[in-house]
Amino acid sequence: MKCPYCQESETKVVDSRLLKEGFSVRRRRKCDGCDKRFTTYETIEISMPNIVKLDGRREAYNRSKIYGGVEKACQKRPISTEQVERMVENVEKAMREISEKEVSTKDIGQIVMQYLRNLDPVAYIRFASVYRKFQDIEEFVHDIQHDEENFHSPLQQ
């Protein structure tokens, strides 16, 4: 690992700590050349399936799209950034369980709605109203009531 200050290639690890339940490591390093310290992070890289859009197009997975949608649904709700982060990680895990190669946006939306429903009913309603693109209030009420009758927690599957 090169020093970001002087580009020296000899550095020493002076401290290591596990982060995110053991899936990431934070390392404090010291440069042998200039004696400055810096931090590096080591994480596991997991390949995600491609996303199949409603019109049939395929695109690479983009975590920020799911995170942004969940974050927007959770605005001004008593939900921490850690809870949002954990939920997105759970959604990603569920996606990998569906398929290693491709997952539809419809499946992703259903997974997100199930997790939001368990986390916060208002965030769930917000996400569902945007995701499903309701045309009127009656359609919205009908679908939400239908969800009530057919709800299965992703935690039970």
C-alpha positions, 0 to 999 in steps of 0.5 A: 500500500502506497502512502497517499502523502509521499508515495512511499511503498513501505507502510506498516499496519498499526491497528486493525478493527472489524466493521459491519459485523466482520465484513469489513476491516479498518486499518490504520497505517504508518508510512516508513518514509514520512511517518504520517498515518492514514486509514484504509478499508478492506471490504468483501466484494460480492457480485450482484445479479444484473437488473431486468427492467420492466421493458426488458432492458438489462443493467448492472446493479446500482446500490445507490438506486435502492438506497435512494428510494428507501432513504426518500421513503424514510424521510422525516421518520424515526429511522436511523441511517444504520437501519436503512443501511441494514435494510439495503444489505438485507434486500441485496442478500434476498436478491442474491438468493433469488438469482446469481445472474438476474433479478427483475425490478418487480422482485426488488420492489416487492422485497423492498416493500416487505422490509419497509412494511416491517420497519415503518408503515408510513415509509412502506406506504410512501414507497408503495405509492411511488413504486406502483404508480397508482392512478387514483385513490381507489386503486391505491386503497385496494392494493394496500388492502390486498397487501394486508391480506397477502402479507408474508414477512421476508423474515419468515421465508 
